[in-house]
Amino acid sequence: MKPISSDIQRLQTGPILSTLLRLAVPNVLALVMQVLVGITETYYIGRLGTTPLAAIALVFPFAMLTQMMSSGAMGGAVSSAISRALGASNTERANALAVHAITIGACAGTIYSLIFLAFGPVFYQWLGGSGAVLAEAVRYSNVLFCGAFVLWLGNTLASILRGTGNMVIPSFGIFAAALLQILLGGILGLGLGPIPSYGMVGVAVGQILAIAACVLFFLWYLLSGKGRLKLRLRGVSFQREMFFDILKVGALACLSPVQSVLAILIFTGLIARLGVLPLAGYGIGQRLEFLLIPISFGIGVASVPMVGMAIGAGNVVRARRVAWTAGCVSAFNLALIGGLFAIAPDLWGPLFTSDENILTYARQYLHIVGPAFPFFGFGLTLYFASQGSGKVLGPVLAGTIRLVLVAGVGTWLINAGAGASDFYWLIASAMFVYGISTAAAIKFTPWGKA
């Protein structure tokens, strides 16, 4: 096993801001590429007709949940455990944790597949799916979630690499897989030359094949010993304590993406009751929100190994400084973007429609919610930083407060006959409360002795 490298030493003692930015940039680029994949696949499916386009809308929240759980929640827990072991100069434990993490990822992916193969149709009916739309959604879902095992395994391996402080290789693998997914999705979904169109099923198969290639690349890199941690599968005995080290963070952290998706579904349902125009305006504003998430996500994921290694080395003061620095960088970036579109909303809305009635609602959304974006980014990035410390209960509870606020106040607004602007103010308030609550949780949760 390799000794602790100078690269890891720099993560433990180097300048916080410059190190954080160096780690964050590859993550943000890879995540932006994944957003582009979603846009491209929506374009492909839109070419197939209205029914497939409606069908993917039913499946999308659960596909997004898979990604958020495997990469952000459980993935952050994996990175945290490994980085804390490396911070304590225990490479043997880091290797054993990697093997345990792979086992957890494989089991979780299998369970996720079985759940959606068995209950997917019920979930889509709850969202209003019926007839041809429901049938198309089930066909697409059955293929897509058969590949959940591959997706969980790929994100677990990427998280192992991130836990060593290596952001370039996982970002490169994800970026390359995204390009391959765009290519295969177009060919198999729409057809090309002698290759027939397989419709939505072809798009799903393209995704699975691209991620499978990424898994093979990550496995080769980890087994080859080219990185800071050489993966050894033999000679590792499974230990309950190591499973617990990962799951005590990951299982609890998985509640956060569930809360986020529930908040989106609840709010979408509430806005839909106001009519098509407010819903369309909300949808345009929400697209911008989704594009901003990779910035907070990328910075937050970059902070996990820095916090984890500081905790492992017993340097709690540095761990907290990393967390606050990451949160402030994220908030600053989202404040610039949110402020720009709040002042000039027509830089965004007309990209999606020329209908002035819809644009009126989109402008209203951006005027009200844009200034709250930095609070959302601040909270989300601090949530990831807290994973590095192994203490995520507070940030998860902050997400619970946000969910309860949206559901409770949203229901009251509907009964009171409120207008669209009132609901947009609720979104902004929920972002503000989430950011402040997460910051308070980080402030008052002990991470260890200073």
One Martini backbone bead per residue (centre of mass of N, CA, C, O) as a GRO file, in nm:
protein
  450
    1MET     BB    1   0.098   0.035   0.020
    2LYS     BB    2   0.072   0.356   0.002
    3PRO     BB    3   0.171   0.633   0.107
    4ILE     BB    4   0.124   0.935   0.195
    5SER     BB    5   0.082   1.192  -0.004
    6SER     BB    6   0.144   1.513  -0.105
    7ASP     BB    7  -0.146   1.567  -0.198
    8ILE     BB    8  -0.281   1.509   0.075
    9GLN     BB    9  -0.118   1.712   0.235
   10ARG     BB   10  -0.234   1.960   0.084
   11LEU     BB   11  -0.530   1.913   0.173
   12GLN     BB   12  -0.455   1.955   0.486
   13THR     BB   13  -0.255   2.244   0.448
   14GLY     BB   14  -0.353   2.412   0.235
   15PRO     BB   15  -0.506   2.643   0.079
   16ILE     BB   16  -0.838   2.665   0.078
   17LEU     BB   17  -0.950   2.822  -0.170
   18SER     BB   18  -0.764   2.716  -0.400
   19THR     BB   19  -0.818   2.416  -0.349
   20LEU     BB   20  -1.123   2.420  -0.383
   21LEU     BB   21  -1.131   2.529  -0.676
   22ARG     BB   22  -0.961   2.304  -0.805
   23LEU     BB   23  -1.175   2.080  -0.730
   24ALA     BB   24  -1.448   2.209  -0.847
   25VAL     BB   25  -1.426   2.253  -1.155
   26PRO     BB   26  -1.455   1.959  -1.263
   27ASN     BB   27  -1.733   1.909  -1.137
   28VAL     BB   28  -1.895   2.131  -1.278
   29LEU     BB   29  -1.843   2.039  -1.570
   30ALA     BB   30  -1.968   1.755  -1.541
   31LEU     BB   31  -2.253   1.849  -1.442
   32VAL     BB   32  -2.323   2.023  -1.686
   33MET     BB   33  -2.315   1.785  -1.881
   34GLN     BB   34  -2.556   1.636  -1.752
   35VAL     BB   35  -2.761   1.854  -1.816
   36LEU     BB   36  -2.726   1.832  -2.126
   37VAL     BB   37  -2.828   1.546  -2.143
   38GLY     BB   38  -3.118   1.606  -2.052
   39ILE     BB   39  -3.181   1.799  -2.285
   40THR     BB   40  -3.120   1.604  -2.520
   41GLU     BB   41  -3.317   1.375  -2.442
   42THR     BB   42  -3.567   1.552  -2.458
   43TYR     BB   43  -3.535   1.608  -2.758
   44TYR     BB   44  -3.553   1.323  -2.859
   45ILE     BB   45  -3.836   1.259  -2.734
   46GLY     BB   46  -3.983   1.493  -2.875
   47ARG     BB   47  -3.947   1.359  -3.164
   48LEU     BB   48  -4.153   1.113  -3.087
   49GLY     BB   49  -4.361   1.288  -2.918
   50THR     BB   50  -4.602   1.358  -2.681
   51THR     BB   51  -4.619   1.097  -2.517
   52PRO     BB   52  -4.316   1.062  -2.442
   53LEU     BB   53  -4.291   1.343  -2.307
   54ALA     BB   54  -4.496   1.280  -2.081
   55ALA     BB   55  -4.357   1.022  -1.971
   56ILE     BB   56  -4.085   1.150  -1.873
   57ALA     BB   57  -4.215   1.334  -1.657
   58LEU     BB   58  -4.281   1.089  -1.465
   59VAL     BB   59  -3.976   0.972  -1.437
   60PHE     BB   60  -3.772   1.201  -1.368
   61PRO     BB   61  -3.782   1.231  -1.052
   62PHE     BB   62  -3.665   0.934  -1.007
   63ALA     BB   63  -3.404   0.967  -1.165
   64MET     BB   64  -3.301   1.203  -0.995
   65LEU     BB   65  -3.302   1.049  -0.726
   66THR     BB   66  -3.089   0.842  -0.799
   67GLN     BB   67  -2.858   1.044  -0.843
   68MET     BB   68  -2.868   1.187  -0.563
   69MET     BB   69  -2.820   0.936  -0.389
   70SER     BB   70  -2.558   0.806  -0.523
   71SER     BB   71  -2.384   1.078  -0.537
   72GLY     BB   72  -2.458   1.270  -0.290
   73ALA     BB   73  -2.531   1.097  -0.042
   74MET     BB   74  -2.374   0.821  -0.049
   75GLY     BB   75  -2.125   0.939  -0.189
   76GLY     BB   76  -2.047   1.135   0.040
   77ALA     BB   77  -2.006   0.910   0.254
   78VAL     BB   78  -1.775   0.770   0.111
   79SER     BB   79  -1.580   1.008   0.096
   80SER     BB   80  -1.571   1.061   0.399
   81ALA     BB   81  -1.458   0.792   0.504
   82ILE     BB   82  -1.197   0.790   0.333
   83SER     BB   83  -1.082   1.069   0.414
   84ARG     BB   84  -1.060   1.009   0.719
   85ALA     BB   85  -0.858   0.778   0.687
   86LEU     BB   86  -0.638   0.941   0.536
   87GLY     BB   87  -0.609   1.163   0.755
   88ALA     BB   88  -0.510   0.914   0.956
   89SER     BB   89  -0.308   0.728   0.783
   90ASN     BB   90  -0.529   0.483   0.681
   91THR     BB   91  -0.511   0.286   0.407
   92GLU     BB   92  -0.639   0.017   0.487
   93ARG     BB   93  -0.914   0.134   0.559
   94ALA     BB   94  -0.975   0.271   0.290
   95ASN     BB   95  -0.987   0.008   0.127
   96ALA     BB   96  -1.209  -0.132   0.290
   97LEU     BB   97  -1.422   0.089   0.244
   98ALA     BB   98  -1.436   0.058  -0.063
   99VAL     BB   99  -1.550  -0.231  -0.059
  100HIS     BB  100  -1.802  -0.163   0.105
  101ALA     BB  101  -1.913   0.049  -0.092
  102ILE     BB  102  -1.957  -0.139  -0.333
  103THR     BB  103  -2.162  -0.316  -0.191
  104ILE     BB  104  -2.370  -0.099  -0.133
  105GLY     BB  105  -2.415  -0.007  -0.427
  106ALA     BB  106  -2.511  -0.281  -0.538
  107CYS     BB  107  -2.753  -0.319  -0.346
  108ALA     BB  108  -2.901  -0.051  -0.397
  109GLY     BB  109  -2.942  -0.089  -0.703
  110THR     BB  110  -3.111  -0.348  -0.682
  111ILE     BB  111  -3.338  -0.237  -0.507
  112TYR     BB  112  -3.423  -0.007  -0.693
  113SER     BB  113  -3.506  -0.185  -0.927
  114LEU     BB  114  -3.727  -0.354  -0.781
  115ILE     BB  115  -3.912  -0.121  -0.701
  116PHE     BB  116  -3.970  -0.015  -1.004
  117LEU     BB  117  -4.069  -0.282  -1.123
  118ALA     BB  118  -4.311  -0.310  -0.913
  119PHE     BB  119  -4.405   0.026  -0.854
  120GLY     BB  120  -4.397   0.226  -1.091
  121PRO     BB  121  -4.696   0.241  -1.191
  122VAL     BB  122  -4.802   0.363  -0.926
  123PHE     BB  123  -4.638   0.624  -0.923
  124TYR     BB  124  -4.745   0.732  -1.204
  125GLN     BB  125  -5.041   0.744  -1.117
  126TRP     BB  126  -5.002   0.954  -0.890
  127LEU     BB  127  -4.906   1.170  -1.124
  128GLY     BB  128  -5.141   1.105  -1.365
  129GLY     BB  129  -5.109   0.849  -1.515
  130SER     BB  130  -5.237   0.728  -1.840
  131GLY     BB  131  -5.258   0.509  -2.065
  132ALA     BB  132  -5.022   0.569  -2.299
  133VAL     BB  133  -4.838   0.721  -2.105
  134LEU     BB  134  -4.806   0.498  -1.893
  135ALA     BB  135  -4.698   0.276  -2.081
  136GLU     BB  136  -4.444   0.435  -2.171
  137ALA     BB  137  -4.325   0.479  -1.889
  138VAL     BB  138  -4.289   0.177  -1.818
  139ARG     BB  139  -4.102   0.096  -2.047
  140TYR     BB  140  -3.876   0.295  -1.978
  141SER     BB  141  -3.838   0.225  -1.675
  142ASN     BB  142  -3.761  -0.077  -1.695
  143VAL     BB  143  -3.492  -0.016  -1.836
  144LEU     BB  144  -3.361   0.209  -1.669
  145PHE     BB  145  -3.382   0.048  -1.377
  146CYS     BB  146  -3.200  -0.191  -1.463
  147GLY     BB  147  -2.948   0.030  -1.445
  148ALA     BB  148  -2.908   0.106  -1.137
  149PHE     BB  149  -2.661  -0.062  -1.070
  150VAL     BB  150  -2.463   0.094  -1.253
  151LEU     BB  151  -2.505   0.376  -1.136
  152TRP     BB  152  -2.426   0.318  -0.842
  153LEU     BB  153  -2.144   0.208  -0.907
  154GLY     BB  154  -2.030   0.457  -1.051
  155ASN     BB  155  -2.076   0.664  -0.812
  156THR     BB  156  -1.909   0.508  -0.606
  157LEU     BB  157  -1.635   0.516  -0.753
  158ALA     BB  158  -1.622   0.823  -0.773
  159SER     BB  159  -1.629   0.866  -0.459
  160ILE     BB  160  -1.368   0.727  -0.394
  161LEU     BB  161  -1.190   0.922  -0.553
  162ARG     BB  162  -1.282   1.181  -0.403
  163GLY     BB  163  -1.181   1.084  -0.118
  164THR     BB  164  -0.870   1.131  -0.227
  165GLY     BB  165  -0.893   1.419  -0.401
  166ASN     BB  166  -0.995   1.314  -0.686
  167MET     BB  167  -1.154   1.503  -0.956
  168VAL     BB  168  -1.060   1.442  -1.249
  169ILE     BB  169  -1.132   1.145  -1.311
  170PRO     BB  170  -1.441   1.146  -1.250
  171SER     BB  171  -1.499   1.384  -1.443
  172PHE     BB  172  -1.397   1.253  -1.700
  173GLY     BB  173  -1.583   1.005  -1.697
  174ILE     BB  174  -1.852   1.164  -1.696
  175PHE     BB  175  -1.804   1.330  -1.952
  176ALA     BB  176  -1.761   1.091  -2.148
  177ALA     BB  177  -2.033   0.950  -2.086
  178ALA     BB  178  -2.210   1.184  -2.184
  179LEU     BB  179  -2.122   1.180  -2.478
  180LEU     BB  180  -2.203   0.883  -2.527
  181GLN     BB  181  -2.501   0.920  -2.450
  182ILE     BB  182  -2.575   1.116  -2.674
  183LEU     BB  183  -2.502   0.930  -2.907
  184LEU     BB  184  -2.665   0.668  -2.833
  185GLY     BB  185  -2.943   0.799  -2.792
  186GLY     BB  186  -2.976   0.895  -3.086
  187ILE     BB  187  -2.938   0.627  -3.236
  188LEU     BB  188  -3.144   0.442  -3.068
  189GLY     BB  189  -3.390   0.639  -3.061
  190LEU     BB  190  -3.391   0.749  -3.385
  191GLY     BB  191  -3.178   0.650  -3.562
  192LEU     BB  192  -2.923   0.507  -3.805
  193GLY     BB  193  -2.956   0.393  -4.084
  194PRO     BB  194  -2.969   0.056  -4.008
  195ILE     BB  195  -3.065   0.175  -3.743
  196PRO     BB  196  -3.324   0.163  -3.558
  197SER     BB  197  -3.591   0.282  -3.381
  198TYR     BB  198  -3.640   0.251  -3.009
  199GLY     BB  199  -3.688   0.496  -2.866
  200MET     BB  200  -3.697   0.523  -2.532
  201VAL     BB  201  -3.540   0.261  -2.495
  202GLY     BB  202  -3.285   0.355  -2.647
  203VAL     BB  203  -3.212   0.584  -2.453
  204ALA     BB  204  -3.175   0.401  -2.204
  205VAL     BB  205  -2.954   0.216  -2.321
  206GLY     BB  206  -2.746   0.439  -2.370
  207GLN     BB  207  -2.704   0.504  -2.072
  208ILE     BB  208  -2.610   0.226  -1.971
  209LEU     BB  209  -2.362   0.193  -2.159
  210ALA     BB  210  -2.210   0.448  -2.070
  211ILE     BB  211  -2.188   0.377  -1.765
  212ALA     BB  212  -2.044   0.105  -1.800
  213ALA     BB  213  -1.787   0.229  -1.918
  214CYS     BB  214  -1.724   0.399  -1.666
  215VAL     BB  215  -1.690   0.165  -1.467
  216LEU     BB  216  -1.448   0.032  -1.607
  217PHE     BB  217  -1.260   0.273  -1.579
  218PHE     BB  218  -1.261   0.300  -1.270
  219LEU     BB  219  -1.162   0.013  -1.208
  220TRP     BB  220  -0.896   0.031  -1.356
  221TYR     BB  221  -0.778   0.268  -1.195
  222LEU     BB  222  -0.795   0.142  -0.906
  223LEU     BB  223  -0.638  -0.133  -0.975
  224SER     BB  224  -0.364  -0.003  -1.097
  225GLY     BB  225  -0.245   0.236  -0.895
  226LYS     BB  226  -0.254   0.545  -1.008
  227GLY     BB  227  -0.355   0.641  -0.753
  228ARG     BB  228  -0.396   0.705  -0.401
  229LEU     BB  229  -0.567   0.427  -0.437
  230LYS     BB  230  -0.541   0.082  -0.415
  231LEU     BB  231  -0.746  -0.164  -0.512
  232ARG     BB  232  -0.833  -0.439  -0.285
  233LEU     BB  233  -1.032  -0.732  -0.284
  234ARG     BB  234  -0.843  -0.898  -0.131
  235GLY     BB  235  -0.846  -0.961   0.219
  236VAL     BB  236  -1.138  -0.852   0.284
  237SER     BB  237  -1.328  -0.810   0.567
  238PHE     BB  238  -1.632  -0.791   0.684
  239GLN     BB  239  -1.762  -0.500   0.869
  240ARG     BB  240  -1.991  -0.344   1.056
  241GLU     BB  241  -1.838  -0.076   1.116
  242MET     BB  242  -1.795   0.007   0.814
  243PHE     BB  243  -2.084   0.020   0.729
  244PHE     BB  244  -2.161   0.229   0.947
  245ASP     BB  245  -1.971   0.462   0.860
  246ILE     BB  246  -2.141   0.505   0.598
  247LEU     BB  247  -2.454   0.477   0.684
  248LYS     BB  248  -2.475   0.704   0.904
  249VAL     BB  249  -2.467   0.909   0.661
  250GLY     BB  250  -2.615   0.799   0.401
  251ALA     BB  251  -2.900   0.727   0.507
  252LEU     BB  252  -2.961   1.012   0.609
  253ALA     BB  253  -2.889   1.173   0.345
  254CYS     BB  254  -3.122   1.041   0.165
  255LEU     BB  255  -3.348   1.233   0.272
  256SER     BB  256  -3.283   1.493   0.116
  257PRO     BB  257  -3.370   1.417  -0.180
  258VAL     BB  258  -3.655   1.339  -0.101
  259GLN     BB  259  -3.736   1.621  -0.004
  260SER     BB  260  -3.680   1.772  -0.268
  261VAL     BB  261  -3.877   1.617  -0.449
  262LEU     BB  262  -4.130   1.667  -0.280
  263ALA     BB  263  -4.123   1.975  -0.300
  264ILE     BB  264  -4.153   1.984  -0.607
  265LEU     BB  265  -4.418   1.824  -0.632
  266ILE     BB  266  -4.591   2.000  -0.449
  267PHE     BB  267  -4.548   2.272  -0.593
  268THR     BB  268  -4.643   2.189  -0.871
  269GLY     BB  269  -4.931   2.114  -0.780
  270LEU     BB  270  -5.008   2.397  -0.676
  271ILE     BB  271  -4.955   2.564  -0.935
  272ALA     BB  272  -5.145   2.400  -1.125
  273ARG     BB  273  -5.412   2.524  -0.992
  274LEU     BB  274  -5.370   2.815  -1.140
  275GLY     BB  275  -5.252   2.714  -1.415
  276VAL     BB  276  -5.069   2.720  -1.703
  277LEU     BB  277  -4.913   2.990  -1.690
  278PRO     BB  278  -4.783   2.975  -1.404
  279LEU     BB  279  -4.648   2.699  -1.460
  280ALA     BB  280  -4.471   2.788  -1.698
  281GLY     BB  281  -4.318   3.012  -1.547
  282TYR     BB  282  -4.204   2.825  -1.329
  283GLY     BB  283  -4.051   2.632  -1.522
  284ILE     BB  284  -3.848   2.841  -1.626
  285GLY     BB  285  -3.725   2.911  -1.347
  286GLN     BB  286  -3.646   2.614  -1.268
  287ARG     BB  287  -3.431   2.569  -1.483
  288LEU     BB  288  -3.228   2.759  -1.352
  289GLU     BB  289  -3.205   2.613  -1.085
  290PHE     BB  290  -3.090   2.346  -1.206
  291LEU     BB  291  -2.829   2.489  -1.328
  292LEU     BB  292  -2.716   2.577  -1.033
  293ILE     BB  293  -2.664   2.314  -0.876
  294PRO     BB  294  -2.377   2.228  -0.985
  295ILE     BB  295  -2.225   2.444  -0.830
  296SER     BB  296  -2.292   2.354  -0.539
  297PHE     BB  297  -2.217   2.059  -0.578
  298GLY     BB  298  -1.920   2.090  -0.671
  299ILE     BB  299  -1.824   2.240  -0.414
  300GLY     BB  300  -1.927   2.040  -0.201
  301VAL     BB  301  -1.770   1.785  -0.299
  302ALA     BB  302  -1.488   1.921  -0.268
  303SER     BB  303  -1.515   1.951   0.055
  304VAL     BB  304  -1.521   1.664   0.169
  305PRO     BB  305  -1.215   1.576   0.176
  306MET     BB  306  -1.116   1.822   0.336
  307VAL     BB  307  -1.285   1.772   0.586
  308GLY     BB  308  -1.219   1.470   0.636
  309MET     BB  309  -0.907   1.501   0.668
  310ALA     BB  310  -0.921   1.697   0.904
  311ILE     BB  311  -1.073   1.511   1.095
  312GLY     BB  312  -0.872   1.271   1.082
  313ALA     BB  313  -0.635   1.477   1.196
  314GLY     BB  314  -0.788   1.674   1.420
  315ASN     BB  315  -0.879   1.943   1.239
  316VAL     BB  316  -1.151   2.122   1.308
  317VAL     BB  317  -1.095   2.411   1.227
  318ARG     BB  318  -1.040   2.356   0.926
  319ALA     BB  319  -1.305   2.216   0.859
  320ARG     BB  320  -1.481   2.469   0.911
  321ARG     BB  321  -1.343   2.657   0.710
  322VAL     BB  322  -1.413   2.495   0.462
  323ALA     BB  323  -1.719   2.507   0.487
  324TRP     BB  324  -1.754   2.820   0.486
  325THR     BB  325  -1.608   2.869   0.222
  326ALA     BB  326  -1.787   2.699   0.038
  327GLY     BB  327  -2.056   2.843   0.102
  328CYS     BB  328  -1.963   3.129   0.008
  329VAL     BB  329  -1.889   3.063  -0.284
  330SER     BB  330  -2.167   2.964  -0.366
  331ALA     BB  331  -2.328   3.217  -0.289
  332PHE     BB  332  -2.178   3.416  -0.471
  333ASN     BB  333  -2.244   3.286  -0.745
  334LEU     BB  334  -2.562   3.287  -0.707
  335ALA     BB  335  -2.586   3.592  -0.665
  336LEU     BB  336  -2.496   3.681  -0.944
  337ILE     BB  337  -2.710   3.522  -1.106
  338GLY     BB  338  -2.971   3.596  -0.954
  339GLY     BB  339  -2.936   3.905  -0.984
  340LEU     BB  340  -2.931   3.925  -1.289
  341PHE     BB  341  -3.223   3.786  -1.339
  342ALA     BB  342  -3.380   3.982  -1.159
  343ILE     BB  343  -3.309   4.237  -1.333
  344ALA     BB  344  -3.285   4.040  -1.620
  345PRO     BB  345  -3.519   3.814  -1.721
  346ASP     BB  346  -3.490   3.839  -2.050
  347LEU     BB  347  -3.230   3.650  -2.059
  348TRP     BB  348  -3.424   3.382  -2.020
  349GLY     BB  349  -3.727   3.340  -2.102
  350PRO     BB  350  -3.703   3.378  -2.432
  351LEU     BB  351  -3.561   3.094  -2.472
  352PHE     BB  352  -3.867   2.936  -2.444
  353THR     BB  353  -4.054   3.198  -2.511
  354SER     BB  354  -4.304   3.439  -2.669
  355ASP     BB  355  -4.512   3.443  -2.450
  356GLU     BB  356  -4.621   3.705  -2.265
  357ASN     BB  357  -4.784   3.563  -2.041
  358ILE     BB  358  -4.555   3.378  -1.945
  359LEU     BB  359  -4.331   3.595  -1.903
  360THR     BB  360  -4.464   3.737  -1.666
  361TYR     BB  361  -4.421   3.498  -1.468
  362ALA     BB  362  -4.115   3.462  -1.505
  363ARG     BB  363  -4.038   3.743  -1.404
  364GLN     BB  364  -4.165   3.716  -1.127
  365TYR     BB  365  -3.994   3.482  -1.031
  366LEU     BB  366  -3.708   3.616  -1.067
  367HIS     BB  367  -3.754   3.865  -0.889
  368ILE     BB  368  -3.812   3.691  -0.624
  369VAL     BB  369  -3.604   3.431  -0.631
  370GLY     BB  370  -3.318   3.517  -0.717
  371PRO     BB  371  -3.217   3.640  -0.430
  372ALA     BB  372  -3.237   3.330  -0.297
  373PHE     BB  373  -3.016   3.146  -0.421
  374PRO     BB  374  -2.773   3.175  -0.215
  375PHE     BB  375  -2.917   3.019   0.018
  376PHE     BB  376  -2.939   2.752  -0.126
  377GLY     BB  377  -2.636   2.712  -0.191
  378PHE     BB  378  -2.534   2.730   0.098
  379GLY     BB  379  -2.690   2.484   0.210
  380LEU     BB  380  -2.599   2.264   0.007
  381THR     BB  381  -2.292   2.285   0.061
  382LEU     BB  382  -2.306   2.232   0.369
  383TYR     BB  383  -2.420   1.949   0.346
  384PHE     BB  384  -2.161   1.829   0.222
  385ALA     BB  385  -1.958   1.917   0.438
  386SER     BB  386  -2.097   1.748   0.666
  387GLN     BB  387  -2.018   1.474   0.552
  388GLY     BB  388  -1.714   1.497   0.616
  389SER     BB  389  -1.779   1.487   0.938
  390GLY     BB  390  -2.041   1.283   0.989
  391LYS     BB  391  -2.267   1.534   1.025
  392VAL     BB  392  -2.623   1.541   0.903
  393LEU     BB  393  -2.877   1.601   1.072
  394GLY     BB  394  -2.914   1.907   1.058
  395PRO     BB  395  -2.943   1.944   0.743
  396VAL     BB  396  -3.185   1.750   0.722
  397LEU     BB  397  -3.373   1.918   0.905
  398ALA     BB  398  -3.370   2.164   0.720
  399GLY     BB  399  -3.521   2.013   0.492
  400THR     BB  400  -3.775   1.961   0.660
  401ILE     BB  401  -3.856   2.252   0.705
  402ARG     BB  402  -3.894   2.318   0.407
  403LEU     BB  403  -4.116   2.108   0.347
  404VAL     BB  404  -4.324   2.203   0.558
  405LEU     BB  405  -4.350   2.490   0.450
  406VAL     BB  406  -4.453   2.424   0.170
  407ALA     BB  407  -4.699   2.250   0.251
  408GLY     BB  408  -4.841   2.433   0.458
  409VAL     BB  409  -4.845   2.714   0.317
  410GLY     BB  410  -4.948   2.617   0.042
  411THR     BB  411  -5.224   2.519   0.140
  412TRP     BB  412  -5.315   2.792   0.257
  413LEU     BB  413  -5.299   2.951  -0.011
  414ILE     BB  414  -5.509   2.794  -0.165
  415ASN     BB  415  -5.747   2.846   0.038
  416ALA     BB  416  -5.697   3.176   0.004
  417GLY     BB  417  -5.652   3.251  -0.307
  418ALA     BB  418  -5.380   3.279  -0.415
  419GLY     BB  419  -5.122   3.386  -0.602
  420ALA     BB  420  -4.831   3.344  -0.770
  421SER     BB  421  -4.652   3.542  -0.601
  422ASP     BB  422  -4.697   3.396  -0.330
  423PHE     BB  423  -4.551   3.134  -0.417
  424TYR     BB  424  -4.278   3.264  -0.485
  425TRP     BB  425  -4.230   3.363  -0.196
  426LEU     BB  426  -4.220   3.081  -0.077
  427ILE     BB  427  -3.969   2.984  -0.221
  428ALA     BB  428  -3.781   3.203  -0.111
  429SER     BB  429  -3.828   3.140   0.190
  430ALA     BB  430  -3.733   2.843   0.181
  431MET     BB  431  -3.442   2.909   0.098
  432PHE     BB  432  -3.372   3.085   0.340
  433VAL     BB  433  -3.433   2.879   0.565
  434TYR     BB  434  -3.240   2.659   0.467
  435GLY     BB  435  -2.974   2.817   0.489
  436ILE     BB  436  -2.995   2.908   0.790
  437SER     BB  437  -3.043   2.626   0.917
  438THR     BB  438  -2.782   2.494   0.818
  439ALA     BB  439  -2.588   2.693   0.951
  440ALA     BB  440  -2.683   2.637   1.241
  441ALA     BB  441  -2.614   2.336   1.242
  442ILE     BB  442  -2.310   2.373   1.198
  443LYS     BB  443  -2.250   2.562   1.438
  444PHE     BB  444  -2.393   2.355   1.677
  445THR     BB  445  -2.228   2.112   1.574
  446PRO     BB  446  -2.020   1.883   1.682
  447TRP     BB  447  -1.692   1.773   1.535
  448GLY     BB  448  -1.510   1.808   1.781
  449LYS     BB  449  -1.209   1.870   1.903
  450ALA     BB  450  -1.005   2.160   1.878
   0.00000   0.00000   0.00000
